[in-house]
Amino acid sequence: MQMKNLLLLFLCSLILSSCTEDVSRNINTDLTQEADQFFRFSSALGETGYLGNISYGDYFRISGDEIPGCPLITRNTATRTIILDYSNPQACEHLNSIPREGKIILDFGLSNTAEASWTMKYEDYSFGSIKIEGVRVFRNISFNENQESVENLKITLDPNLGFVVNGTLSYSVARLSARPFALSTRGRVEGTNPAGRNFFAAITGAKEQLFSCYRLGWELPQSGTESWIVSRGNSSSLEYMVKFETGDGCNPTVISTLPDGRTIQLNP
């Protein structure tokens, strides 16, 4: 009887050990996958941030080939709206060419009022395999300083992995000869990730983006740091720390420190 008990205990020990190893492997895999999902989400959130900070007047001084995806630009002076049509792009070549579809509609109807504000609406818009839905609201708070309110913006990664976010972002637009030169972004957003977990993403070191790179198709910032914190329950969470570093030309190197201390390169 005692021998049977010992054998049973030994078998249980083997099973538990195997399960622990499997769980450990799954957690490691999940961390890497989760980091990649957050990176693609962050890239999509920032991909059109520059477009929301180009002024109404700027859109009369730039052409479609200076915007990633080379959209057809329609300017309506009566309604003060700008339509970027990616379904009917102009013929141009960019060093970093990522396909885009749909339209982005910028409404500057209230941008010349005392409470200057404008909106950016996505209409069947996709960036590579990523879909973005919703309306982003911007307002001017001082000279070349803007603030954005994000409400229920939906970013869907392929295959059908959805983020829904709210938050506030602040921007500083640097200009050279009255034209946009660089964009600095700070702020934080929060919401739910594809697994339904609550998270918040904070820009802990201003993300700096050059228009000279953006106009060639490079949507990522050349420098900056972020923190992605995702809930694992009522009393626990995991933190991913991310750093954007100047890389080869306009293509930055993006390094993430995972919650377990490992580091991985997310781009290129």
Disulfide bonds with the S-S distance in Angstrom:
Cys70-Cys92 1.52
Cys213-Cys250 2.08
